[in-house]
């Protein structure tokens, strides 16, 4: 029954997290946004001490159920592991813990987190890794697509042949939680009076944590999946408190039926996680969308444009895990994962397919880490995330002699006005003049500029956002 409960809860979490990261429906996103906040690194970066304490307490009580029920990358590994087992049954074997490797990765991860080397953190963290995988069909940059493909292929291949190898060797969150799981209250335990050393449990342990010869289980790697209990034909394995005698729990587990300890433990753990997250109130908003322009190219910006609410590029770099949740939530298709190696997969604004609408605050409402602080519609219209820059050579009145007023007509803040200008060949034309005190960097001018392939006016990001 433990295995059935684990699969049911994991399936629900996996489907909902996938829907959340794809941003299929904004109303649904508001309802299930708490699933992002119960992930370990988002909770850590958001300094959500309550959630961190809940996750630690759950691990101390029930073991690493976080890895088997909540973590989307862990559940994805289970899917590939299940597919691999269809070709060869009972394929796993016990292997000693590669402690030097897993804790070396954890030390590197924590050092990068402390010193702000976030590209490494984003590559290793499992929730962000799954976000890259989900966004793979929409990634247009070659570098980001390659990173996303490798993020999928490496855990998938390892899981296909060896189960939870990635989870128990590379993943820093799994290694960190293993420190608490080592002393967890509830554990899978072997009743030696019933065990006949058939090794069926060992050959079905995807974490390679059961040594059937000695009857010992490595609880730092056990993810409490229940597969071993389900496979045991002699009722020699039970999920029970460590302080209870094996004989007592064996008798109770065989007689309790629907109220077995396994069932109560898993449901209680899941209940603690769900109870700790507050559901967002749904607000229905209709957005008509914008026509997509395929042939416009993004300019080479000196400073990336980060979303309103991100405060500064430093705050964005320090707190963003590149989980792609804000990218999927953006209804205007303005947020894109960066291909800059120093900010790899971090969301930045790009205006080839739309602009940052003044009334839209979706990204600030879904960010689980504090990289994008919540802002209201009124606050957003006063936040200066960038400033417009005019490129003379691309401007249609200068290059072609035609009249164009697109940027000045559509600027929502009135920061652009047309002024008289004399071209190098002596022609008198009207070109845009930009008032940077009024420009907020929304990108509407860049998006609507008819010049191709590069706009005649584009947005440079502000290192530090300011409010007018």
Rosetta blueprint (number, residue, H / E / L):
1 X L
2 X H
3 X H
4 X H
5 X H
6 X H
7 X H
8 X H
9 X H
10 X H
11 X H
12 X H
13 X H
14 X H
15 X H
16 X H
17 X H
18 X H
19 X H
20 X H
21 X H
22 X H
23 X L
24 X L
25 X L
26 X H
27 X H
28 X H
29 X H
30 X H
31 X H
32 X H
33 X L
34 X H
35 X H
36 X H
37 X H
38 X L
39 X L
40 X H
41 X H
42 X H
43 X H
44 X H
45 X H
46 X L
47 X L
48 X L
49 X H
50 X H
51 X H
52 X H
53 X H
54 X H
55 X H
56 X H
57 X H
58 X H
59 X H
60 X H
61 X H
62 X H
63 X L
64 X L
65 X H
66 X H
67 X H
68 X H
69 X H
70 X H
71 X L
72 X H
73 X H
74 X H
75 X H
76 X H
77 X H
78 X H
79 X H
80 X H
81 X H
82 X H
83 X H
84 X H
85 X H
86 X H
87 X H
88 X L
89 X L
90 X L
91 X L
92 X L
93 X L
94 X L
95 X L
96 X L
97 X L
98 X L
99 X H
100 X H
101 X H
102 X H
103 X H
104 X H
105 X H
106 X H
107 X H
108 X H
109 X H
110 X H
111 X H
112 X H
113 X H
114 X H
115 X H
116 X L
117 X L
118 X H
119 X H
120 X H
121 X H
122 X H
123 X H
124 X H
125 X L
126 X H
127 X H
128 X H
129 X H
130 X H
131 X H
132 X H
133 X H
134 X H
135 X H
136 X H
137 X H
138 X H
139 X L
140 X L
141 X L
142 X H
143 X H
144 X H
145 X H
146 X H
147 X H
148 X H
149 X H
150 X H
151 X H
152 X H
153 X H
154 X H
155 X H
156 X H
157 X H
158 X H
159 X H
160 X H
161 X H
162 X H
163 X L
164 X L
165 X H
166 X H
167 X H
168 X H
169 X H
170 X L
171 X L
172 X H
173 X H
174 X H
175 X H
176 X H
177 X H
178 X H
179 X H
180 X H
181 X H
182 X L
183 X L
184 X L
185 X L
186 X E
187 X E
188 X E
189 X E
190 X E
191 X L
192 X L
193 X L
194 X L
195 X L
196 X L
197 X L
198 X L
199 X L
200 X L
201 X L
202 X H
203 X H
204 X H
205 X L
206 X L
207 X L
208 X L
209 X L
210 X E
211 X E
212 X L
213 X L
214 X L
215 X L
216 X E
217 X E
218 X L
219 X L
220 X L
221 X L
222 X L
223 X L
224 X L
225 X L
226 X L
227 X H
228 X H
229 X H
230 X H
231 X H
232 X L
233 X L
234 X L
235 X L
236 X L
237 X E
238 X E
239 X E
240 X E
241 X E
242 X L
243 X L
244 X L
245 X L
246 X H
247 X H
248 X H
249 X H
250 X H
251 X H
252 X H
253 X H
254 X H
255 X H
256 X H
257 X H
258 X H
259 X H
260 X L
261 X H
262 X H
263 X H
264 X H
265 X H
266 X H
267 X H
268 X H
269 X H
270 X H
271 X H
272 X H
273 X H
274 X H
275 X H
276 X L
277 X L
278 X L
279 X L
280 X L
281 X L
282 X L
283 X L
284 X L
285 X L
286 X L
287 X L
288 X L
289 X L
290 X L
291 X L
292 X L
293 X L
294 X L
295 X L
296 X L
297 X L
298 X L
299 X L
300 X L
301 X L
302 X L
303 X L
304 X L
305 X L
306 X L
307 X L
308 X L
309 X L
310 X L
311 X L
312 X E
313 X H
314 X H
315 X H
316 X H
317 X H
318 X H
319 X H
320 X L
321 X L
322 X L
323 X L
324 X L
325 X H
326 X H
327 X H
328 X H
329 X H
330 X L
331 X L
332 X L
333 X L
334 X L
335 X E
336 X E
337 X E
338 X L
339 X L
340 X L
341 X H
342 X H
343 X H
344 X L
345 X L
346 X L
347 X E
348 X E
349 X E
350 X L
351 X L
352 X L
353 X L
354 X L
355 X L
356 X L
357 X L
358 X L
359 X L
360 X L
361 X L
362 X H
363 X H
364 X H
365 X H
366 X H
367 X L
368 X L
369 X L
370 X L
371 X L
372 X L
373 X L
374 X L
375 X L
376 X L
377 X H
378 X H
379 X H
380 X H
381 X L
382 X L
383 X E
384 X E
385 X E
386 X E
387 X E
388 X E
389 X E
390 X E
391 X L
392 X H
393 X H
394 X H
395 X L
396 X H
397 X H
398 X H
399 X H
400 X L
401 X L
402 X L
403 X L
404 X L
405 X L
406 X H
407 X H
408 X H
409 X H
410 X H
411 X L
412 X L
413 X L
414 X L
415 X L
416 X E
417 X E
418 X E
419 X E
420 X E
421 X E
422 X E
423 X L
424 X L
425 X L
426 X L
427 X L
428 X E
429 X E
430 X E
431 X E
432 X E
433 X E
434 X E
435 X L
436 X L
437 X L
438 X L
439 X L
440 X L
441 X L
442 X L
443 X L
444 X H
445 X H
446 X H
447 X H
448 X H
449 X L
450 X L
451 X L
452 X L
453 X L
454 X L
455 X L
456 X L
457 X E
458 X E
459 X E
460 X E
461 X E
462 X E
463 X E
464 X E
465 X E
466 X E
467 X E
468 X L
